[in-house]
């Protein structure tokens, strides 16, 4: 297999999953996700546990997106013997709690409530787009509990175009119609030619109120409190046609942060799960099962 897995200093590998929309839960087959409610500090967090294994991965969804966004990815990773946990942000599904006047630390604390509620001491973390800010904050707040961290569509280090920023502000306006939301979802989240995939997102629901409040929580958190994402090994996955979290952001993270590996995927945009799902699944599984180190080693000879 061609090796496309890159770091600022060394190579690893690359790969591919197709996201479909299924939302089933079965006590008999927990690769479908077992629903659990975590209650702590006056809020409730709806979580879903997929599979089982010695390694555990907690994944946070995108900006204003429900846990179902990660279902197919979670199922695929769990099939490789890894316990995967997803959860609904506050106000989504059965999750409760205020969303006004929060910071990223509040969302990171919710993630650690999930880990504590499931008895997970040390975990891998993965965040999709906005979720990567949540997991970076969680890792920076408690680096001693993080074995590795994966960023899927990482922004914050380089700004998108003024046109994209204006469209995104409109996208987060709770007053927009379903038709306009769908159009903007296609424009902003997908590579040219893949806009029709926004229908998959629409089927999962539209939550612009949460999206707007989450954006405010990010703005309210000083960048130095979340951007480095702690000290654990990190895998950064970016799509080369992402107009929201532009690839330059991912490159800057990999160049500045130790123990960071970077993969750039072609022909996909910001909502890459629907475009390059198999690549993302394989990269995450490889990263967890073979968490890379800083050591320089010669390839093994067969």
N, C-alpha and C positions, 0 to 999 in steps of 0.2 A: 504493500500500500504506500502510495506517495506520502511523504512526511511534510505536512503543512503547519505543524504546531510550532509556534515561534515564541521566543523570549527575547529580551534585549541582548542576551548573551548565548542562548542555546536552544536547539530545536527539540520538539517532542512529536505530536501527531495530530490528525484531523478527521472529521466525520459527519452522519445524517439521520430524523423521525418525522412522520407526517402527523400533524395534529388533527384529530377529529373531535366532534363534540359529543362526549358521553359523560354522564354524571350519575353513575351507579355506585351503590354501596352494598357490600355483601360481607356478612360476618364469616362466611365459609371461605371466601377467597379474598384476602385482604390486599391483593394487588388492585382491587377495585376501590379501595379506600374505606376504612372504618371511621365513622363519624364519632368524634368525642368533643364534649363541651368542657372548656377550661374556665374556671371561675376564680378570679383573684382581684383584690382591691376594688371591688364594686363593679367590675365589668365581666363580661362573658366573651370568650373567644371560641368560635367554632373551628375545629381542626379536623383534618382528615389524615389518617395514617395508612400508608401504602406499604405492603410487604414487611419484611423483617430481615435483620442481619446485624453483624457486629458494628457496622458503621451506620450512622444516622445523619440524614441531610434534611435541613429545614429550608423550605423555599418560600420566598415572598413574591407576590404577584406585582404587576405593573400599576401605574398610576390610576387609581380609581377602578381597578379591575378585581373581579372575584376570584376565589381560589380555583374555581372550575377552569380558569385559563391554563392552569398548570396540570390538569388531570392526566392528559395523555403522556406528558413528559414524566410525571411522577410514576405512572404505571410502568413505563418503559424502563426507567432507572431501577425501580423496585424489582423488576423481573431479573435483574442481575445480582440479587442478594443484598440489596441496600435498603434499609428502612428510610422511607421518604415521608416527610410531614409537610402538608400545606395548610393554610388557614385563611379564613376570611378576615379582612380588615374590619375595624369598627364600623357599624351600621350596615354591613353586608351580611346576608344570610341571617344566622342566629347570633352573630357577634353584636355586642352592644358597647356603649361608651361614647363620650363626647368626641367630636372631631374638630371643634373650634379651639383656637389658641393652643395648639400643640406644637411640639418640636419633633425632630427626628428621633430624639432620645425617648420620647413617649412611645413611638412606634417600635423602636428597638426594645424597649422594656416589655411591650406586648409580646414580641418574639421570644424573649427570655421567659415570660410567663408560660408560653406554650412548652418550651423546653422543660421547665421545672414541673409543669403539670403532667408531663409524660415521663418524668424521671430521667431525662437526658442530661448528663453532666458535661460531656464534650461532644461537639457536633461539627459537621460541615454546614456551611451556609451558602445559599444561592439566591440571588435576587434578579428578577426580570425588570429591566428599565428602572422605574422609580423604586422598585423593590431592592435594587442594588444599593440605593442610598440607605435604605433601612438596614440591610445586612452589613454594610460598611460601618454604619453607626454602632450596630450591635457588636460587631467584632472589635471596634475601637474602644467601646465601653467595657468589654469583658474579653480581652485577647486571650486570657488563660483558658477560656472555654472553647476556642475555635481551632479546629484541626486544619481547616482549609476553607477558602472562600471563592465563590464563582460569581462573576459579574456578567450578566447577559444584557448587552446594550448599555454600556456605561457612559453616562454623560457627566457634565459638570466641570470638565477641564478645558473645554473649548466651546465657544458659543455657536449655535446654528445661525443661519442667515436671518436678517431682519424680517423677511417675508415669512419664514417658517415660524419665528417667534410670534408674529402677529396671528398667524393661523392657529397656533397652539393656544394662544390666549382666548380666541374665539371658541375653540374646541372645548375648553373648560368652562364656558359660560353655561350655567344651568338652564338658561332660558332658550337655548337653541332647540330647533325641532329635531325629531328623529331623523328626518331626511338629511338635514344639514350635518348632523352628527355622523351619519353613515358616510357622507361624502368626505368630510374632513378625516374620518378614520382611515379611509382609503388613501387619501392624499398624503397624510402625515406618517402613517404606520407601515406602508408597504412600498416596495420598489415599483417603478413604473411597469405596468403590465400585470401587477398582482393586486390591484386595488379591489377587485371583486372579493378577495379574501376577507374584507371588512365585514361581510355578511356573517362570517363565523363569529366575529366579536359581537355583532349586534344580537345574535342569538343568545349570547351569554348575559346580556343586559347592558344598559348604559347608566353610568353613575357619575355624571359630571360634578355633582355637589361634593362628593367625596374627593374627586380628582382635584378640584379647586382648593379644597381645604388642605389636602396633602401637599400641594405645591406651596401653600403658605407656610406649612410646617417646615418645609425644606428651606424656604427663604429666611425663616426665623432661627435657623441653626447655623452658627458660624462654620464656615467650610472646614476649618482646621479641626473641628470636632468630629468629622466623619469621613473626610475624603481619603485618608490613607488606608482606612479599613483594617486597622490593627496590624499585627505582625505575622499572621499565618500565611503560608503559601497561597497565592492567588492566581486564578485563571480568569483572564478577561477575554470575553467573546464579543466581537463587534461585527456588524454587517457593513460592507463597504459602500452601500447605497443608503445608509441610515441618515436621514436629513434632520432628525431631532437630536439624538445622541451621536454627533458626528464622529467618524472614525478617529479623528485627531485626538479626541478625548481619551479614547482607549490607548492610543499610542503614548500619550503623555503620561498616563498612569504607569504603563509598563516601563517607560524610560526612567521614571523617578523613583519607583518603589522597588525595594529588594524582593527577591523571591516571587517574581511576577511573570507569568507566561501569557502571551498574547496570540489570539487566533483571529484572523480576518476572513470572513466568509463572503463570497461574491453573490451578486444577484439577489440580495435581500435587503430589507429595510428595518425599521424600528421594531416592528412586531414579528420578529424573525421566527417565532415558534411555529407559525403557520407556513413559513417558507423553507426553513432549514432545520426542522425539528429533529431529524435523524442525526444530523451533524452535532447538534447541541447535546442530544442524549449521549452519544458515544464519547464526546469530549468530556462530559461531566463524569461518566462512569470511569473512564480511563484516569482522570484526575484523582478521583477518590480512591480507586483501587491501587493506584501507583503514584501516590502523592509525591511530586518531585521535590528534590532537595537542592541545596546550593552546591553539592559536591560535583566535581568534574570527573566523570568516569568514562573510560573507553568502552565502546560497544562490545557486548559479549560476542565471541567468535563461536559459530556453530561447528 
